[in-house]
């Protein structure tokens, strides 16, 4: 009875499914999956493969895929050596990472994987909220596709927003090479303006984010910063939050091997790469 009902339902949806598949296959292959890789994905994949679509069924479904990620991710982490950039908010660590990537070296952008910048205001302007499962998948993909065993990344706390970094990775970062990035207040303000305040800057989202700081900086200062944002006086808010909150709460590592002054993400990236790979 269940199979008959399923056939009746799918038969009504076949024209819509066909059109969707036809549009997708203009650019890529299609991977079909259900929870366990059983009848649902088997029937759909079989049907569309028989009429020429480049369709593949995911063996054992999404549950099998998740088991693979959870099994293999610790192994991948153990195989890599990490060079971690630490520094105060706004010193341009993420920008430097991307310049290192442009130079042809492997990076792990944890904040991009989490779609969160790591602080209490880190979700401002980033409406898409990732799940722990999505984060672990992106983490796995970044490490699996790395061309070498040396990975550049940015120092993070155990939690990025609502996302938790696996213990195995935190341990590897802790025993890896640590570099500190410093920058002037003006450079840091410029970096934060670029990261947070664009043409589509959402004042309401920023003001809502400020409410999370009430227990740390008090209602009066939150209201002061709210008024400044309302009047578009962003530089004042940025500087105040850096000096009076972030620099106090988010400490950099004490045990690092070298400090780099960031005046240009491109030049600092070159300096770091030459330092790590001197020959």
N, C-alpha and C positions, 0 to 999 in steps of 0.2 A: 504493500500500500504506500509506503514511504517513497519507494523508487518511482511508482506510477505518478504520485503527486509531484515529485521532483522533475520528472520528464515533462509533465504538463506545464509546470512553472517555467522551466528553461525554454521550452518550445516557444512560449509567448515572448521571451526575451532575446531569442536568437538574432533577429534583425538588428537590435541595438548592440548586442555583443559583437556581431560581425562588423558593424560599422566602426566600433571602437578598436577592434583588432586591426582592421584595415588601415586606420589612421596611424596606429602605433608602429606597424611594420614598415612604414615608409622610412623610418630612421633606425630601427633596432629590432633585435629578436625579443620574443615575449617569453617570460618565465611565469608559468601558472602554478599556483600552490593553494592548498587549503590547510587545515590545521595539522593533519597527519599524512597528507599525500595519498588519500584514499580515493573513493569513488568520484567525488566532486571534481577534483582537479584532473583525475584520469579521464573522465568522460569529456570534459571541455577540451583538454589538450589533444586527446585522440581525434575528436571531431574536426578541430581546426587544422591539425597537422595533416589530416587526410585530404583536405582541400587546398593544401599548399602553403599554409602559413608557417613561418619559422617559429614554431612553438615547442618549448621544452617544459616538462613537468619537474618540479622540485621534489627529489626523492625524500620521502618521510615528512614532507610538508614543513610548515613553519616551526613546529615543535622540534623536528629533527635539526633544522637549521640553528635554532637557539641552542640546542645541546652541543652542536659543533662549535659555535662561538664560545660558549662557556668553557668547553674543554680545551680549545686551541688558543684562546686569548692569553692565558698565563704562560703558555709555551712560547708564544711570539714575544711577549714582554721580556722573558728571561733571555732571549737571544739577542736583545738590543742593548747598546750602550748609549746612555743619554747625556747630552750636554744641556743643562737647564739654565735659562736666563731668569734672574731674579731682579727686583727693583721696585721702587715706589710707583704708585699709580701715575700714569701719564708719562713714564720715561720712554715709551715707544717700543716695548718689548715685542708686541705682536707685529708691528710694522717691520722691525728688524728680522723677525722670523720669516716673514714673507719675502724680504729681500734675500735672505739666505736660501730660500727655496728657489728664487729666480736665478741664483747663482748655480743651481743644479744639485743642491744638497737636500736630504730628507728632513722634513719637519713634522712635528705632531702638534697641531693647533687644537689644544684641548678646549679652548673657549669656543672655537668654531664648531667642534663636535657637540658641545653642550648648548650651542646657540645662546650663550650667556657670558658676560664679561667678568664674572667671578666675584663682584662686590655686591653689596645690598642694592645698589642702583644698576647692577649689571644687566638687567633685563629691559631697561628703558629703551624704547625704539625697536625692540626685537620681539614682535608679537607671537612668533611661532615658538611654542614650548615643546621641547624634546623630552621623550621618555628615557628612562634608564636603559631600556632595551635598544632604542635608537642610538643612544650615545655609545653603548658597547659595540654595536655594529660598525659605527663610523670609526671608532678607535681600532677595531680589528682590521678594517679595510686599510686604514692609514699605515698600520704596521706591516700588514701582509704585502702591500704594494710598494713598500720602501725598497730602494735599490741597494742600500748598504746596511751595515749593522750599526752605524752611528746616526742617532736621531737628535735633532735640535728641538727643544721644546721650551715652554714657559712655566715657571714655578707657580703652582696653584696650591690652595689649601685642599684638604680632603674633600670638601664639598664645593661644587660650582653651581650656585643657585640651589635647585632641588636634586641635582645630579651628584652621585658619589663616584669618586675615582677609585678603581679597584686597588685593594691593598698591595697586590703584587707590583703595580706600577708605582705607587707611592714609595715602596721599599727600593725599587730600582732608581728612582729619581734621587732618593736620599743618599744612595751610595755612588751616584754618578758625579760627573764634573759640574761644578757650580760657578757661574759667572754672574756678576752684578752689573746692572745698567744704571747709570746716573744721568741726570739731565737738569738744566736750569729750570727755574719756575716758568719762564716764558715758553721754553720748549714744551714743557709738560702741559701748560694751558693750551697751546696750539694743538698738541696731540689729542687732548680730551675734547676740544672743540670739533676736531675732525671726526673723532669716533662717535660722539654723541649728538652733535648739533649740526644737522644738515638742512636741506631745503624742506624736508618733510618732518622736521622736528616736532614731536608731539608734547606740547607743554603739559597737557593734562596727565600724560603718563609719567612725566618727570616729577610733577607735583605729587602724584599718588605715591611714587617711589620714595619721596622725601618723608612721608609719614612713617616709614619703617625706621627712620633715624631718631624718632622722638625720644626713645628710651636711652639713646646714646648722647644726644646733643641738646635735648630739651625742646619743649613746645615753642618757646619764644624764638629760638634760632631757626627752627623749621619754618615758622611763619615769616621770618625775615627773608629766608631764601626763597620761599614761595612768592613773596612780593617782588623779589628781584627777577625771578623767572617770568612772572606776569609782565614785567616791564622790559623783558628781553635783555636784562643786564647780566648776561651769562658769565662773563669773565670774572666778575666779583664772586659769584656763587662757586665757580670752579676753583678759584684760588682759596676761598674760605674752606671749602670742603677738603681740599688737598692738605692744607696746613693744619687745620683744626680737627680733622677727623681721620682721613685716610693715612696720613703719615704717622699718626699715633697708633691706630688700630692694626694696620697691616705692616708688620715689620719685615725687613728683608733678612736673608740668611746671614749669619755671622761667619760661617765657615765656607768661604769662597776663595778661589785661587787667583782671581783677577777682577778688576773693576774697569769698565769701559764708559767713557763720557760720550753720550749720544748727542751729536749735533746734526747728524744726517743719518737716517736709517740705512741708506745705501752704503755709505762709507763705514759705518759701524759694523754692518754685516760683513763687509770685506775684511775688516780688522779681526773679527771673531773667527772667521773661517781660516785666515792665515795663521792665527794663533793656535787653533785646534789642529790644523794640518800644515805644519811649518815647512814641509818639503813637497 
